[in-house]
Amino acid sequence: MAIPDLGYLALSENPSAEAGRALIRQFVLVREADRMGYDDIWLGEHHADGAWPQSAIVALLGHLAAASTKARIGALPLLPALRRAQPLAEDLATLDLLSKGRLELAVASGAAQPGLLATHGLTPATARDRLITVMAELQQILGTPRTPQAQPGSAGLVPALGRPHIPTWLAADDESGLRHAGAQGWGVVAAATHTQARVLRAHRIASEAAAAAGLAAPPLLLARFACSADTHDAAVAIARPYLESFALRAKAAGWGADPARSLATDPEALLAESLVGSHAEVAQRFSALSSTHGASRVAIVPTSGQFDTHKHILAAFVDEVRPLLDD
């Protein structure tokens, strides 16, 4: 199988509890990742989370479009259920034009964040339904450019999308959502905390729906915590404290209650499933993700909130790991 594309999932790590500083540093890293040749750069939407202060995702995507020139860019994920379709369509069409067609869209319902949904008058079930509704409206609006002869206030998107559609991915666990994604020709997203069984189930369901619709199997975008170093022990020494801290956050937030589906609260399991080790070990694991999980793209999350270490991990994947993949 083909080697997955290399992406970067940027979370604006904020170890010093200074959100402005974290955001500014994140975009320094974004520019570096684009210069280094990462295929994708993604920003995750997070709310009421001081560790990852990325709630204003559309504004951040605008900055990402300006801070990068080559990589595909997108939200991983964006939560359409919290938005209205018309202004979201205008935002996305503008972002796509500014990025010269590099924008991609990974969406989720937000079902894993019931507290956030409650502030918007939603439950996990109604958010799943609203996701499908908003996405259908969004696709219709994006496909309806406003004609030059149209009167002010009439229907039609301004600015119009510069291409037929924006590539779309779905992060979901419910069968109906996955079948909808497959039938629509969307890709599938799996988080760094998902068990292999959960990833394979999601991809299988979406693939069955795609086949029934006469479409090719959907691509899989897989997130992975990552740290590549000169030796295995050096990489583990960097990654372990980060993953232990993440597991404590997950327990406090109620993430990953079912260990059969999520590794979020188990730092040793996270370490075992992550891309952590010597450069040669990481290259082997990265390549294997296409055959073991069906991944066509892998977005890495460097396991450090420290700027210099984070940057070093990004560089190691390009300078040390990627040449081994080409071999």
N, C-alpha and C positions, 0 to 999 in steps of 0.2 A: 504494500500500500504506500501511497505518497506520504512524504514527510509533511506534518501539519505546518501551516503558516504560524509565524511567531508574533504574538500580540502582547500588549502591556495594558493591564487593568490598573488604572491610577485611582487611588483612594484618598489622596491628600492626607497622608499620615500626620497625626498631630500629637506627638508625644509630650510637647511642652504646653499643651492647652492654649495655644495662640493661633486661632483660626486663620487670621490674616497672613501670618508668617507661613503657616502650613500651605495655604493656597498659592502664595507667591512661589514658594519652593517647589510645589508640585509642577508649576508650569515651567520652571527651569528644567525640571526632569523631563517634562513632556517634549521640550525643544531638543533635549539631548537624545531622547528615544527616537524622535523623528530623524534627527541627523544620523543616528547610528544605523538606521535602516529597518526599524520595526515595521512589520506589515500592517498592524492595527494598533490604534491607541484608543482605549475605552475609558470613560468616566462613569463611576457608579453613583446612582442617586441614593442618598441616605438622608433621613430626617431625624432631628433631635438626637444626633449622635456626635458628641464632641470629638470622638476619636477619628471620625471621617466626616469633616464638615462640608458635605457636597449636596446640600438640599436644593440650591438654585441651579438645577442641572442644565436648563436651557441657556442661561447666562454663561455658565461655564463652557458649554459646547461652542458658543460664539467665540469665546476666548481661545478655545482649542483650535477652532478653524483658523484663527489668525496666527497661533503659535506653531502650527505645523504646516508642511507643504507637500509631503509625499504620502504619509501613512493614511490608510482609511481611518475614519474617526467615528465615534458613536457613543451612545449611552448604554451602559450595561449594568442594570437595566434602567429603562425609563418607565414610569407608572402612568399610563394613559387614563386609568380609571379616576385619577385625581384631577383630570383636566377636561376642558371642553374641546371638541374636535376642531372648530374653526380657527381659534387662535393658535392651537398646536400646529395645524396645517400651515399657517402663515409662518410660524417660527421655523418649522422644518424645511419648508421650501426656501426660505431665506438662508438658513444654514447650509443647505445643499448648494446653493449658488455661490455663497462665500467660500465654501471649501472646494469648489470646482468639481462637484460630483463625488466627493470622497465620503459623504455621510452614509452611515448605516444605522439601523434602529433595532435595538434589542429591547423587548418589552416584557413586563411582568404585571400581574394583577395586584401585587402587594399582599396577597393572602397570608404570607408568612409574617406580616406585621399587623396583627389585628388592632393594636393600640393606635397606630397611625391611621388605619382605615376608619376607626371609630370617630376620630376627629373630623372626618369628612362625611359622616353619616352612613358609612358602608360597613358591611360584614365581609368576611372572606368569600362567601357565596355570591353576594351581590356585586362585589368587586370583580369577580371572574366574569360575571355576565356583562358588567359595564365595560370591561376591557374589550370584549368582542364587539360590543355596540360602538364604542368610540373608534376602534380600529376600522370598522366597516365605514363609518362616517368619514374618517380621516382619509381612507383610500379613495372614497368617492370625491372628496373635495380636492385632493391632490391631483386627481385625474380630470378636473374640470377647470382649465385655465380660463381667465376672463378674456373675452374677445376685445380687440381695439375699439369696436363700435359700441360696446356696452355702455349703458348709462351709469353714472355714479350711484353706488349702492346696490347695483344689480349683482346677480350671482356670478361666481367665478373667482378663482384664486389669484391674488396679486401679492407678491410676485409669483408667477407660475413656476412650477417645478421644471428644471432644465432637462429632465429625462423621464422615461415612462413611469418609473417607480423607484422608491428607496428600498434597497435590500433589507428584509425584516427577519428578525429572529425572536423566538419566544422562550422565555424562562418560565416553565410551568411544571406542575406535578399531576394535575387532574387530567383524567383520560379525555374528557370532552375538549379541553383546551388543546391538548396535544394533537388530537385528531383534527381539530380545526386548523392548527398550524400546518400539519402535513397536507391537508386538502388545499390550503392556500399557497403552498410552495414556500413556506417560511422555513428558516433554519431552526435548530433547537439549541438552547443554551443549558449548560450544566455548571453548577457552582463548584468551587474548590472543596466544599464540605460534603458533597454528595458521594454516597457509596457507589462503587462500580455497578452494583445490581440496580440501583436507582437510575443511573445514567443509561444503562443498557435498556431498561424498561421504557424510559421516556423516548429514546431514539427508535425503539421497535414500534411503539404505538404510532408515532408520527410517520414512520416509514410505511406502515400498513395503510394509513390513510392516504398518503401520497400515491402509493401504488394503485389504490382503488380509484383515485382521481386521474390516473394515467400520467403521473409525474415521477420524476427521479426521486430517489431517497434523499431526504433533507440533509444538508450539511450539519455537523455538530461542532459547536464552539464550546470548548472546555476550559474553565478557569482552573489554575493550579498555583498554590503557594510555591515559591521557588527561591533557591539559593545555590549558586554554583561557586565552588572555591577550588583552590589548588589541591586540597585533600578532603576526604570524606569528613574527618573529624572537625576540620575548620568550618565547613559548611554547617554541620550540625550545631556547633557551638554558637553560630550566628542565628540559626533558625529556631532552635528549641525555645529560648526565652520568648520570642515573638509568638510562637504557636501556643505556649503555655498561657501567655497573657490573653491571646485570642480565645482560648477555651474558657477562661474565667469570665470574660465578657459574654460569651455565648450562654454560659450557665445563668448569669445574672439576668440576661435578656430573655431567657426561655427558648433560645434557639436549639434545634437539634435534639429534641426530647427523645426521639426514637433512634437508637443506635443502629438499627437495621437500615435506616435511610440516610442518616447524617453522622458525620464524624466530628461535628462542630465542638463537642464538649470533651473530646478525647485527644489530647495533644500527641500521644504516641501514635495513634491511628492517623492523625493528620500528617505527622512526620513521615510515616511509612508511605502515604499516598502522594506526598508532595515531590516536587522536582528538587530534591536536596541531596547534595553529595559532591564528589569530585566532578570536574568538567566531563570526563569520559562517562561516568555513571549517569550524569544528568542527560547527556546526549543520547545515551541508550534508552533511558526512560522516556525522554521526549519523543523519540522516534517510535517507540512502542505504543504510544497513546493512539495512534491510528488503527492499529490492529486490536488492541485490548479494549478500547472504548469507541472506536469509530470516529475519532476526532479528525476534522479537517483543518481546524484552527485551535491553537492553544494560547490563552491569554495569561501571562504570568503575573503574580502578585509578589513582589520582592518581600522577603521576610525580615524587614527592618524598617523602623520608623525614623532611623537616623539618616540624614541627608546623604552623607558621604558613602555610607555602607549601601544604601539603597541604589545610589548611582553606580557603585562598583558592581552590584549584582546585575543591573541592566547591561553594563558594558561587558561583563563576563559572558553573558548569553550570546552576544554578538561576536566578541573577539575570540572566545575559547570554545563555546559549545557549538555555535553554528558551523564553523569549519569542519567539525567532526561529523555533523549531520550530512554535509556535502560529500564527505568521504564514503 
